[in-house]
């Protein structure tokens, strides 16, 4: 299954402030104090959508990649090897 989340920064910019406040705090918390610009918010929404889709459809294994991945040779074999080494009940590998 290939899922494309197409929320753009323009989409985020057009969201009402009240709608955005349900999803994002006004700024990053903690020592870095970075503002969440619309590009960052767009990326967060795309990832959230993929995770929601995986949960909603009870998918056991999901690979999340950017829109322009370059896969290494033998990617399938390498992923199968990685999966065989994961601990029981794992939730995420990065």
Backbone atoms as SQL, in Angstrom:
CREATE TABLE atoms (id INTEGER PRIMARY KEY, chain TEXT, resi INTEGER, resn TEXT, atom TEXT, x REAL, y REAL, z REAL);
INSERT INTO atoms VALUES
  (1, 'A', 1, 'UNK', 'N', 0.852, -1.169, 0.000),
  (2, 'A', 1, 'UNK', 'CA', 0.000, 0.000, 0.000),
  (3, 'A', 1, 'UNK', 'C', 0.894, 1.227, 0.000),
  (4, 'A', 2, 'UNK', 'N', 0.652, 2.143, -0.888),
  (5, 'A', 2, 'UNK', 'CA', 1.374, 3.405, -0.915),
  (6, 'A', 2, 'UNK', 'C', 0.383, 4.504, -0.587),
  (7, 'A', 3, 'UNK', 'N', 0.693, 5.276, 0.428),
  (8, 'A', 3, 'UNK', 'CA', -0.173, 6.354, 0.860),
  (9, 'A', 3, 'UNK', 'C', 0.581, 7.657, 0.716),
  (10, 'A', 4, 'UNK', 'N', -0.036, 8.595, 0.099),
  (11, 'A', 4, 'UNK', 'CA', 0.594, 9.899, -0.070),
  (12, 'A', 4, 'UNK', 'C', -0.191, 10.932, 0.725),
  (13, 'A', 5, 'UNK', 'N', 0.479, 11.575, 1.648),
  (14, 'A', 5, 'UNK', 'CA', -0.145, 12.653, 2.411),
  (15, 'A', 5, 'UNK', 'C', 0.246, 13.955, 1.726),
  (16, 'A', 6, 'UNK', 'N', -0.734, 14.703, 1.272),
  (17, 'A', 6, 'UNK', 'CA', -0.440, 15.847, 0.413),
  (18, 'A', 6, 'UNK', 'C', -0.691, 17.198, 1.062),
  (19, 'A', 7, 'UNK', 'N', -0.661, 17.280, 2.356),
  (20, 'A', 7, 'UNK', 'CA', -0.850, 18.559, 3.028),
  (21, 'A', 7, 'UNK', 'C', 0.364, 19.442, 2.767),
  (22, 'A', 8, 'UNK', 'N', 0.127, 20.618, 2.209),
  (23, 'A', 8, 'UNK', 'CA', 1.230, 21.526, 1.900),
  (24, 'A', 8, 'UNK', 'C', 1.298, 22.642, 2.941),
  (25, 'A', 9, 'UNK', 'N', 2.397, 23.390, 2.900),
  (26, 'A', 9, 'UNK', 'CA', 2.498, 24.513, 3.841),
  (27, 'A', 9, 'UNK', 'C', 1.432, 25.556, 3.552),
  (28, 'A', 10, 'UNK', 'N', 1.008, 25.652, 2.303),
  (29, 'A', 10, 'UNK', 'CA', -0.077, 26.571, 1.969),
  (30, 'A', 10, 'UNK', 'C', -1.385, 26.126, 2.622),
  (31, 'A', 11, 'UNK', 'N', -1.598, 24.791, 2.658),
  (32, 'A', 11, 'UNK', 'CA', -2.787, 24.266, 3.337),
  (33, 'A', 11, 'UNK', 'C', -2.771, 24.641, 4.814),
  (34, 'A', 12, 'UNK', 'N', -1.599, 24.506, 5.424),
  (35, 'A', 12, 'UNK', 'CA', -1.470, 24.857, 6.841),
  (36, 'A', 12, 'UNK', 'C', -1.717, 26.346, 7.034),
  (37, 'A', 13, 'UNK', 'N', -1.157, 27.168, 6.157),
  (38, 'A', 13, 'UNK', 'CA', -1.359, 28.619, 6.260),
  (39, 'A', 13, 'UNK', 'C', -2.834, 28.991, 6.163),
  (40, 'A', 14, 'UNK', 'N', -3.603, 28.223, 5.399),
  (41, 'A', 14, 'UNK', 'CA', -5.014, 28.558, 5.207),
  (42, 'A', 14, 'UNK', 'C', -5.904, 28.033, 6.339),
  (43, 'A', 15, 'UNK', 'N', -5.348, 27.241, 7.248),
  (44, 'A', 15, 'UNK', 'CA', -6.126, 26.726, 8.377),
  (45, 'A', 15, 'UNK', 'C', -6.405, 27.851, 9.369),
  (46, 'A', 16, 'UNK', 'N', -7.589, 27.831, 9.928),
  (47, 'A', 16, 'UNK', 'CA', -7.929, 28.806, 10.965),
  (48, 'A', 16, 'UNK', 'C', -7.010, 28.589, 12.164),
  (49, 'A', 17, 'UNK', 'N', -6.710, 29.664, 12.865),
  (50, 'A', 17, 'UNK', 'CA', -5.825, 29.594, 14.035),
  (51, 'A', 17, 'UNK', 'C', -6.377, 28.622, 15.073),
  (52, 'A', 18, 'UNK', 'N', -7.687, 28.607, 15.251),
  (53, 'A', 18, 'UNK', 'CA', -8.305, 27.699, 16.223),
  (54, 'A', 18, 'UNK', 'C', -8.071, 26.237, 15.832),
  (55, 'A', 19, 'UNK', 'N', -8.143, 25.934, 14.529),
  (56, 'A', 19, 'UNK', 'CA', -7.892, 24.572, 14.070),
  (57, 'A', 19, 'UNK', 'C', -6.430, 24.187, 14.280),
  (58, 'A', 20, 'UNK', 'N', -5.536, 25.113, 13.994),
  (59, 'A', 20, 'UNK', 'CA', -4.116, 24.827, 14.191),
  (60, 'A', 20, 'UNK', 'C', -3.805, 24.604, 15.664),
  (61, 'A', 21, 'UNK', 'N', -4.470, 25.347, 16.547),
  (62, 'A', 21, 'UNK', 'CA', -4.172, 25.220, 17.974),
  (63, 'A', 21, 'UNK', 'C', -4.568, 23.850, 18.517),
  (64, 'A', 22, 'UNK', 'N', -5.467, 23.148, 17.832),
  (65, 'A', 22, 'UNK', 'CA', -5.815, 21.782, 18.236),
  (66, 'A', 22, 'UNK', 'C', -4.682, 20.812, 17.929),
  (67, 'A', 23, 'UNK', 'N', -3.821, 21.172, 16.961),
  (68, 'A', 23, 'UNK', 'CA', -2.769, 20.268, 16.510),
  (69, 'A', 23, 'UNK', 'C', -1.381, 20.675, 16.971),
  (70, 'A', 24, 'UNK', 'N', -1.142, 21.957, 17.144),
  (71, 'A', 24, 'UNK', 'CA', 0.201, 22.447, 17.423),
  (72, 'A', 24, 'UNK', 'C', 0.187, 23.466, 18.551),
  (73, 'A', 25, 'UNK', 'N', 1.245, 23.469, 19.329),
  (74, 'A', 25, 'UNK', 'CA', 1.437, 24.556, 20.281),
  (75, 'A', 25, 'UNK', 'C', 2.024, 25.724, 19.500),
  (76, 'A', 26, 'UNK', 'N', 1.934, 26.936, 20.000),
  (77, 'A', 26, 'UNK', 'CA', 2.436, 28.092, 19.253),
  (78, 'A', 26, 'UNK', 'C', 3.932, 28.030, 18.948),
  (79, 'A', 27, 'UNK', 'N', 4.710, 27.388, 19.777),
  (80, 'A', 27, 'UNK', 'CA', 6.158, 27.307, 19.540),
  (81, 'A', 27, 'UNK', 'C', 6.691, 26.034, 20.185),
  (82, 'A', 28, 'UNK', 'N', 7.852, 25.604, 19.750),
  (83, 'A', 28, 'UNK', 'CA', 8.492, 24.440, 20.362),
  (84, 'A', 28, 'UNK', 'C', 8.714, 24.718, 21.838),
  (85, 'A', 29, 'UNK', 'N', 8.499, 23.732, 22.655),
  (86, 'A', 29, 'UNK', 'CA', 8.777, 23.875, 24.080),
  (87, 'A', 29, 'UNK', 'C', 10.214, 23.432, 24.329),
  (88, 'A', 30, 'UNK', 'N', 10.778, 23.868, 25.414),
  (89, 'A', 30, 'UNK', 'CA', 12.116, 23.431, 25.762),
  (90, 'A', 30, 'UNK', 'C', 13.161, 24.475, 25.442),
  (91, 'A', 31, 'UNK', 'N', 14.398, 24.062, 25.482),
  (92, 'A', 31, 'UNK', 'CA', 15.487, 25.025, 25.401),
  (93, 'A', 31, 'UNK', 'C', 15.726, 25.593, 24.015),
  (94, 'A', 32, 'UNK', 'N', 15.235, 24.969, 22.965),
  (95, 'A', 32, 'UNK', 'CA', 15.531, 25.454, 21.603),
  (96, 'A', 32, 'UNK', 'C', 14.618, 26.594, 21.186),
  (97, 'A', 33, 'UNK', 'N', 13.395, 26.650, 21.674),
  (98, 'A', 33, 'UNK', 'CA', 12.470, 27.757, 21.412),
  (99, 'A', 33, 'UNK', 'C', 12.342, 28.102, 19.931),
  (100, 'A', 34, 'UNK', 'N', 12.169, 27.106, 19.085),
  (101, 'A', 34, 'UNK', 'CA', 12.068, 27.351, 17.647),
  (102, 'A', 34, 'UNK', 'C', 10.600, 27.508, 17.239),
  (103, 'A', 35, 'UNK', 'N', 10.282, 28.453, 16.393),
  (104, 'A', 35, 'UNK', 'CA', 8.899, 28.580, 15.924),
  (105, 'A', 35, 'UNK', 'C', 8.567, 27.454, 14.948),
  (106, 'A', 36, 'UNK', 'N', 7.343, 26.990, 15.009),
  (107, 'A', 36, 'UNK', 'CA', 6.894, 25.955, 14.082),
  (108, 'A', 36, 'UNK', 'C', 6.325, 26.638, 12.844),
  (109, 'A', 37, 'UNK', 'N', 7.145, 26.776, 11.808),
  (110, 'A', 37, 'UNK', 'CA', 6.645, 27.414, 10.596),
  (111, 'A', 37, 'UNK', 'C', 5.700, 26.471, 9.857),
  (112, 'A', 38, 'UNK', 'N', 5.028, 26.967, 8.851),
  (113, 'A', 38, 'UNK', 'CA', 4.018, 26.161, 8.154),
  (114, 'A', 38, 'UNK', 'C', 4.623, 24.945, 7.454),
  (115, 'A', 39, 'UNK', 'N', 5.880, 25.018, 7.023),
  (116, 'A', 39, 'UNK', 'CA', 6.523, 23.855, 6.412),
  (117, 'A', 39, 'UNK', 'C', 6.712, 22.731, 7.420),
  (118, 'A', 40, 'UNK', 'N', 7.128, 23.085, 8.616),
  (119, 'A', 40, 'UNK', 'CA', 7.300, 22.096, 9.690),
  (120, 'A', 40, 'UNK', 'C', 5.951, 21.511, 10.087),
  (121, 'A', 41, 'UNK', 'N', 4.950, 22.367, 10.180),
  (122, 'A', 41, 'UNK', 'CA', 3.599, 21.897, 10.525),
  (123, 'A', 41, 'UNK', 'C', 3.056, 20.968, 9.445),
  (124, 'A', 42, 'UNK', 'N', 3.304, 21.292, 8.196),
  (125, 'A', 42, 'UNK', 'CA', 2.863, 20.446, 7.086),
  (126, 'A', 42, 'UNK', 'C', 3.494, 19.060, 7.179),
  (127, 'A', 43, 'UNK', 'N', 4.789, 19.025, 7.449),
  (128, 'A', 43, 'UNK', 'CA', 5.486, 17.749, 7.583),
  (129, 'A', 43, 'UNK', 'C', 4.925, 16.941, 8.746),
  (130, 'A', 44, 'UNK', 'N', 4.675, 17.596, 9.869),
  (131, 'A', 44, 'UNK', 'CA', 4.116, 16.901, 11.036),
  (132, 'A', 44, 'UNK', 'C', 2.744, 16.311, 10.713),
  (133, 'A', 45, 'UNK', 'N', 1.911, 17.069, 10.004),
  (134, 'A', 45, 'UNK', 'CA', 0.586, 16.562, 9.634),
  (135, 'A', 45, 'UNK', 'C', 0.675, 15.366, 8.703),
  (136, 'A', 46, 'UNK', 'N', 1.615, 15.398, 7.772),
  (137, 'A', 46, 'UNK', 'CA', 1.783, 14.269, 6.851),
  (138, 'A', 46, 'UNK', 'C', 2.162, 13.009, 7.616),
  (139, 'A', 47, 'UNK', 'N', 3.113, 13.140, 8.529),
  (140, 'A', 47, 'UNK', 'CA', 3.533, 11.970, 9.308),
  (141, 'A', 47, 'UNK', 'C', 2.399, 11.496, 10.209),
  (142, 'A', 48, 'UNK', 'N', 1.698, 12.418, 10.842),
  (143, 'A', 48, 'UNK', 'CA', 0.565, 12.054, 11.687),
  (144, 'A', 48, 'UNK', 'C', -0.488, 11.302, 10.877),
  (145, 'A', 49, 'UNK', 'N', -0.753, 11.753, 9.663),
  (146, 'A', 49, 'UNK', 'CA', -1.736, 11.085, 8.811),
  (147, 'A', 49, 'UNK', 'C', -1.302, 9.643, 8.497),
  (148, 'A', 50, 'UNK', 'N', -0.042, 9.443, 8.192),
  (149, 'A', 50, 'UNK', 'CA', 0.447, 8.089, 7.891),
  (150, 'A', 50, 'UNK', 'C', 0.298, 7.195, 9.114),
  (151, 'A', 51, 'UNK', 'N', 0.675, 7.694, 10.296),
  (152, 'A', 51, 'UNK', 'CA', 0.552, 6.892, 11.517),
  (153, 'A', 51, 'UNK', 'C', -0.912, 6.589, 11.824),
  (154, 'A', 52, 'UNK', 'N', -1.782, 7.564, 11.622),
  (155, 'A', 52, 'UNK', 'CA', -3.213, 7.344, 11.841),
  (156, 'A', 52, 'UNK', 'C', -3.742, 6.287, 10.878),
  (157, 'A', 53, 'UNK', 'N', -3.350, 6.384, 9.617),
  (158, 'A', 53, 'UNK', 'CA', -3.795, 5.411, 8.611),
  (159, 'A', 53, 'UNK', 'C', -3.340, 3.992, 8.999),
  (160, 'A', 54, 'UNK', 'N', -2.100, 3.869, 9.422),
  (161, 'A', 54, 'UNK', 'CA', -1.576, 2.553, 9.821),
  (162, 'A', 54, 'UNK', 'C', -2.359, 2.001, 11.010),
  (163, 'A', 55, 'UNK', 'N', -2.633, 2.848, 11.984),
  (164, 'A', 55, 'UNK', 'CA', -3.396, 2.417, 13.154),
  (165, 'A', 55, 'UNK', 'C', -4.827, 2.060, 12.764),
  (166, 'A', 56, 'UNK', 'N', -5.453, 2.923, 11.976),
  (167, 'A', 56, 'UNK', 'CA', -6.850, 2.730, 11.588),
  (168, 'A', 56, 'UNK', 'C', -7.061, 1.431, 10.824),
  (169, 'A', 57, 'UNK', 'N', -6.067, 1.047, 10.012),
  (170, 'A', 57, 'UNK', 'CA', -6.173, -0.166, 9.202),
  (171, 'A', 57, 'UNK', 'C', -5.440, -1.356, 9.821),
  (172, 'A', 58, 'UNK', 'N', -5.047, -1.185, 11.071),
  (173, 'A', 58, 'UNK', 'CA', -4.422, -2.266, 11.843),
  (174, 'A', 58, 'UNK', 'C', -3.225, -2.878, 11.110),
  (175, 'A', 59, 'UNK', 'N', -2.400, -2.017, 10.522),
  (176, 'A', 59, 'UNK', 'CA', -1.213, -2.485, 9.815),
  (177, 'A', 59, 'UNK', 'C', -0.122, -2.816, 10.821),
  (178, 'A', 60, 'UNK', 'N', 0.518, -3.942, 10.639),
  (179, 'A', 60, 'UNK', 'CA', 1.549, -4.360, 11.584),
  (180, 'A', 60, 'UNK', 'C', 2.900, -3.738, 11.295),
  (181, 'A', 61, 'UNK', 'N', 3.233, -3.564, 10.038),
  (182, 'A', 61, 'UNK', 'CA', 4.527, -3.016, 9.653),
  (183, 'A', 61, 'UNK', 'C', 4.327, -1.931, 8.615),
  (184, 'A', 62, 'UNK', 'N', 4.939, -0.786, 8.843),
  (185, 'A', 62, 'UNK', 'CA', 4.802, 0.345, 7.947),
  (186, 'A', 62, 'UNK', 'C', 6.176, 0.976, 7.758),
  (187, 'A', 63, 'UNK', 'N', 6.498, 1.321, 6.544),
  (188, 'A', 63, 'UNK', 'CA', 7.732, 2.049, 6.255),
  (189, 'A', 63, 'UNK', 'C', 7.332, 3.447, 5.819),
  (190, 'A', 64, 'UNK', 'N', 7.824, 4.441, 6.535),
  (191, 'A', 64, 'UNK', 'CA', 7.532, 5.833, 6.212),
  (192, 'A', 64, 'UNK', 'C', 8.792, 6.432, 5.607),
  (193, 'A', 65, 'UNK', 'N', 8.668, 6.961, 4.391),
  (194, 'A', 65, 'UNK', 'CA', 9.810, 7.572, 3.706),
  (195, 'A', 65, 'UNK', 'C', 9.396, 8.934, 3.171),
  (196, 'A', 66, 'UNK', 'N', 10.374, 9.734, 2.866),
  (197, 'A', 66, 'UNK', 'CA', 10.104, 11.018, 2.233),
  (198, 'A', 66, 'UNK', 'C', 9.682, 10.780, 0.783),
  (199, 'A', 67, 'UNK', 'N', 9.381, 11.831, 0.052),
  (200, 'A', 67, 'UNK', 'CA', 8.868, 11.686, -1.309),
  (201, 'A', 67, 'UNK', 'C', 9.945, 11.381, -2.344),
  (202, 'A', 68, 'UNK', 'N', 11.213, 11.379, -1.944),
  (203, 'A', 68, 'UNK', 'CA', 12.282, 11.127, -2.912),
  (204, 'A', 68, 'UNK', 'C', 13.353, 10.178, -2.361),
  (205, 'A', 69, 'UNK', 'N', 12.927, 8.994, -1.861),
  (206, 'A', 69, 'UNK', 'CA', 13.920, 8.087, -1.276),
  (207, 'A', 69, 'UNK', 'C', 14.834, 7.484, -2.339),
  (208, 'A', 70, 'UNK', 'N', 16.040, 7.190, -1.939),
  (209, 'A', 70, 'UNK', 'CA', 16.973, 6.427, -2.768),
  (210, 'A', 70, 'UNK', 'C', 17.283, 5.166, -1.986),
  (211, 'A', 71, 'UNK', 'N', 16.790, 4.044, -2.472),
  (212, 'A', 71, 'UNK', 'CA', 16.961, 2.789, -1.760),
  (213, 'A', 71, 'UNK', 'C', 18.299, 2.141, -2.098),
  (214, 'A', 72, 'UNK', 'N', 18.909, 1.546, -1.088),
  (215, 'A', 72, 'UNK', 'CA', 20.170, 0.845, -1.275),
  (216, 'A', 72, 'UNK', 'C', 19.898, -0.481, -1.986),
  (217, 'A', 73, 'UNK', 'N', 20.924, -1.060, -2.617),
  (218, 'A', 73, 'UNK', 'CA', 20.729, -2.366, -3.252),
  (219, 'A', 73, 'UNK', 'C', 20.258, -3.404, -2.227),
  (220, 'A', 74, 'UNK', 'N', 19.473, -4.339, -2.662),
  (221, 'A', 74, 'UNK', 'CA', 18.968, -5.431, -1.814),
  (222, 'A', 74, 'UNK', 'C', 18.161, -4.920, -0.626),
  (223, 'A', 75, 'UNK', 'N', 17.394, -3.874, -0.819),
  (224, 'A', 75, 'UNK', 'CA', 16.639, -3.273, 0.282),
  (225, 'A', 75, 'UNK', 'C', 15.682, -4.268, 0.921),
  (226, 'A', 76, 'UNK', 'N', 15.040, -5.081, 0.117),
  (227, 'A', 76, 'UNK', 'CA', 14.080, -6.046, 0.683),
  (228, 'A', 76, 'UNK', 'C', 14.777, -7.028, 1.612),
  (229, 'A', 77, 'UNK', 'N', 15.919, -7.555, 1.188),
  (230, 'A', 77, 'UNK', 'CA', 16.664, -8.500, 2.022),
  (231, 'A', 77, 'UNK', 'C', 17.126, -7.828, 3.313),
  (232, 'A', 78, 'UNK', 'N', 17.579, -6.599, 3.206),
  (233, 'A', 78, 'UNK', 'CA', 18.058, -5.870, 4.387),
  (234, 'A', 78, 'UNK', 'C', 16.916, -5.579, 5.369),
  (235, 'A', 79, 'UNK', 'N', 15.752, -5.226, 4.848),
  (236, 'A', 79, 'UNK', 'CA', 14.611, -4.974, 5.719),
  (237, 'A', 79, 'UNK', 'C', 14.135, -6.257, 6.390),
  (238, 'A', 80, 'UNK', 'N', 14.133, -7.353, 5.652),
  (239, 'A', 80, 'UNK', 'CA', 13.745, -8.634, 6.250),
  (240, 'A', 80, 'UNK', 'C', 14.714, -9.017, 7.360),
  (241, 'A', 81, 'UNK', 'N', 16.007, -8.787, 7.143),
  (242, 'A', 81, 'UNK', 'CA', 17.003, -9.086, 8.181),
  (243, 'A', 81, 'UNK', 'C', 16.776, -8.203, 9.406),
  (244, 'A', 82, 'UNK', 'N', 16.503, -6.922, 9.181),
  (245, 'A', 82, 'UNK', 'CA', 16.233, -6.008, 10.281),
  (246, 'A', 82, 'UNK', 'C', 15.014, -6.468, 11.077),
  (247, 'A', 83, 'UNK', 'N', 13.954, -6.810, 10.378),
  (248, 'A', 83, 'UNK', 'CA', 12.727, -7.246, 11.047),
  (249, 'A', 83, 'UNK', 'C', 12.950, -8.490, 11.887),
  (250, 'A', 84, 'UNK', 'N', 13.805, -9.382, 11.428),
  (251, 'A', 84, 'UNK', 'CA', 14.058, -10.608, 12.189),
  (252, 'A', 84, 'UNK', 'C', 14.836, -10.333, 13.479),
  (253, 'A', 85, 'UNK', 'N', 15.461, -9.161, 13.572),
  (254, 'A', 85, 'UNK', 'CA', 16.245, -8.812, 14.758),
  (255, 'A', 85, 'UNK', 'C', 15.494, -7.928, 15.748),
  (256, 'A', 86, 'UNK', 'N', 14.315, -7.473, 15.383),
  (257, 'A', 86, 'UNK', 'CA', 13.575, -6.565, 16.252),
  (258, 'A', 86, 'UNK', 'C', 13.025, -7.307, 17.464),
  (259, 'A', 87, 'UNK', 'N', 13.019, -6.642, 18.614),
  (260, 'A', 87, 'UNK', 'CA', 12.458, -7.285, 19.817),
  (261, 'A', 87, 'UNK', 'C', 10.934, -7.399, 19.706),
  (262, 'A', 88, 'UNK', 'N', 10.389, -8.361, 20.427),
  (263, 'A', 88, 'UNK', 'CA', 8.943, -8.535, 20.440),
  (264, 'A', 88, 'UNK', 'C', 8.286, -7.266, 20.975),
  (265, 'A', 89, 'UNK', 'N', 7.214, -6.839, 20.354),
  (266, 'A', 89, 'UNK', 'CA', 6.477, -5.678, 20.818),
  (267, 'A', 89, 'UNK', 'C', 7.087, -4.339, 20.467),
  (268, 'A', 90, 'UNK', 'N', 8.043, -4.342, 19.527),
  (269, 'A', 90, 'UNK', 'CA', 8.637, -3.063, 19.138),
  (270, 'A', 90, 'UNK', 'C', 7.571, -2.146, 18.585),
  (271, 'A', 91, 'UNK', 'N', 7.792, -0.848, 18.671),
  (272, 'A', 91, 'UNK', 'CA', 6.815, 0.097, 18.137),
  (273, 'A', 91, 'UNK', 'C', 7.375, 0.965, 17.041),
  (274, 'A', 92, 'UNK', 'N', 8.701, 1.240, 17.060),
  (275, 'A', 92, 'UNK', 'CA', 9.247, 2.121, 16.041),
  (276, 'A', 92, 'UNK', 'C', 10.737, 1.879, 15.911),
  (277, 'A', 93, 'UNK', 'N', 11.205, 1.946, 14.670),
  (278, 'A', 93, 'UNK', 'CA', 12.636, 1.878, 14.367),
  (279, 'A', 93, 'UNK', 'C', 12.939, 3.092, 13.510),
  (280, 'A', 94, 'UNK', 'N', 14.003, 3.810, 13.851),
  (281, 'A', 94, 'UNK', 'CA', 14.362, 4.989, 13.063),
  (282, 'A', 94, 'UNK', 'C', 15.800, 4.860, 12.621);
